Amino acid sequence: MLTYGEGYHNFHHMFAHDYRNGVRAWQWDPSKWFIAFMSWAGLARNLKRVPRFKIQRALLDAQFRRAEIQLSNQSGRVQIEQIKRRVAEEYEEFCSAVTAWTHLREQWLVDAKRAVLDRWEHSLLQSRLQELERGLKTQHRRMRALGDQITLFVT
């Protein structure tokens, strides 16, 4: 309470662009609540938040590091070797989930870029078509005027 939420400041160092220090609703972070209120009041906008998956990934990564440190000093007993194998299996599953998430995120970004480019090209195409149509209308008027002149001089 006395630190005004600075106890969660390591979160800020890991995810510097997130406006929060305490990511859980119950975590004491008056700055987060003040900024959220300002956003609600319309005085702050475009607040950045780290995706939950990245937070979970960081938490799990810290758990794996702690387990590795604790298990590195232990050896010989069958139970310890079983736990080491189980941790290694869990870590492999963790790595495959992170890889899958990364691929999906990359695909999402490619799709989002493609959608933006499609909208941009469509708007360029649309404006180019309108420009050509205006040019044809203008040319039609000029040709009608030339046709009137031709009629005057030919008859």
Backbone hydrogen bonds, N-H to C=O, Kabsch-Sander energy under -0.5 kcal/mol:
donor,donor_aa,acceptor,acceptor_aa,energy
4,Y,1,M,-1.0
6,E,3,T,-1.2
8,Y,5,G,-1.8
9,H,6,E,-1.8
11,F,8,Y,-1.6
12,H,8,Y,-0.7
13,H,9,H,-1.4
14,M,10,N,-2.0
15,F,11,F,-3.0
18,D,15,F,-1.5
19,Y,48,K,-1.9
23,V,21,N,-0.7
27,Q,24,R,-1.2
29,D,27,Q,-0.7
33,W,29,D,-1.9
34,F,30,P,-2.7
35,I,31,S,-2.7
36,A,32,K,-2.6
37,F,33,W,-2.4
38,M,34,F,-2.5
39,S,35,I,-2.2
40,W,36,A,-2.5
41,A,37,F,-2.4
42,G,39,S,-1.2
43,L,38,M,-3.0
44,A,38,M,-1.0
54,K,51,P,-0.8
55,I,51,P,-1.5
56,Q,52,R,-2.9
57,R,53,F,-2.6
58,A,54,K,-2.1
59,L,55,I,-2.5
60,L,56,Q,-2.8
61,D,57,R,-2.5
62,A,58,A,-2.1
63,Q,59,L,-2.0
64,F,60,L,-2.6
65,R,61,D,-2.2
66,R,62,A,-2.4
67,A,63,Q,-2.5
68,E,64,F,-2.5
69,I,65,R,-2.3
70,Q,66,R,-2.6
71,L,67,A,-2.6
72,S,68,E,-1.6
73,N,69,I,-0.7
74,Q,71,L,-1.0
77,R,75,S,-0.6
81,E,77,R,-2.0
82,Q,78,V,-2.2
83,I,79,Q,-2.4
84,K,80,I,-2.6
85,R,81,E,-2.2
86,R,82,Q,-2.5
87,V,83,I,-2.8
88,A,84,K,-2.3
89,E,85,R,-2.4
90,E,86,R,-2.5
91,Y,87,V,-2.5
92,E,88,A,-2.1
93,E,89,E,-2.2
94,F,90,E,-2.5
95,C,91,Y,-2.7
96,S,92,E,-2.3
97,A,93,E,-2.1
98,V,94,F,-2.4
99,T,95,C,-2.3
100,A,96,S,-2.5
101,W,97,A,-2.6
102,T,98,V,-2.5
103,H,99,T,-2.5
104,L,100,A,-2.5
105,R,101,W,-2.8
106,E,102,T,-2.5
107,Q,103,H,-2.4
108,W,104,L,-2.6
109,L,105,R,-2.4
110,V,106,E,-2.5
111,D,107,Q,-2.8
112,A,108,W,-2.6
113,K,109,L,-2.7
114,R,110,V,-2.6
115,A,111,D,-2.4
116,V,112,A,-2.2
117,L,113,K,-2.9
118,D,114,R,-2.8
119,R,115,A,-2.4
120,W,116,V,-2.8
121,E,117,L,-3.3
122,H,118,D,-2.7
123,S,119,R,-2.6
124,L,120,W,-2.6
125,L,121,E,-3.3
126,Q,122,H,-3.1
127,S,123,S,-2.6
128,R,124,L,-2.6
129,L,125,L,-2.8
130,Q,126,Q,-2.3
131,E,127,S,-2.3
132,L,128,R,-2.4
133,E,129,L,-2.5
134,R,130,Q,-2.5
135,G,131,E,-2.3
136,L,132,L,-2.4
137,K,133,E,-2.2
138,T,134,R,-2.5
139,Q,135,G,-2.6
140,H,136,L,-2.5
141,R,137,K,-2.2
142,R,138,T,-2.4
143,M,139,Q,-2.6
144,R,140,H,-2.2
145,A,141,R,-2.3
146,L,142,R,-2.6
147,G,143,M,-2.8
148,D,144,R,-2.2
149,Q,145,A,-2.1
150,I,146,L,-2.7
151,T,147,G,-2.4
152,L,148,D,-1.9
153,F,149,Q,-2.1
154,V,150,I,-2.4
155,T,151,T,-1.6
